[in-house]
């Protein structure tokens, strides 16, 4: 009996404390039906135009880029191949990755391996050709 009285009292107490439920208004339910907000007058992907801090009519002066002289790498002299007795010309190298376009040892190794493939059988032993070309 005590449990029933306690349960009834608890239900009455909870009912008095909780506020009554109310239905949602149309403004709360249909948020997708609201009119769109007007778009901003500025374009957000562009940087804002320069404004002088004091309102003076001065403009930003952008300096002209200075031109860097292009250094042409010198073509190494022809390479003598002992197996065939021929002089094979060195191919011109592309601008190197060193300072001011200088050819580095890695650039030279790539150029020599490429030349060995270009000349094929005329280069003789491929490994000997690449080695003598790199050490030139």
DACOR-V856598 format. One line per field, one symbol per residue. ss: DSSP state (~ for helix, > for strand, _ for the rest). burial: b if it has 9 or more other ideal C-beta (glycine too) atoms within 8 Angstrom, else e. Layout:
ss=???
burial=???
//
This chain:
ss=_~~~~~~~~~~~~~~~~________~~~~_~~~_____________________________________________>>>____>>>__________~~~___~~~~~~~~~~~~~~~~~~~__~~~~~~~~~__
burial=eeeeeeeeeeeeeeeeeeeeeeeeeeeeeeeeeeeeeeeeeeeeeeeeeeeeeeeeeeeeeeeeeeeeeeeebeeeeebebeeeeeebebbebeebebeebbbbeebbbebbbbbbeebeebbbeeebbbebbbee
//
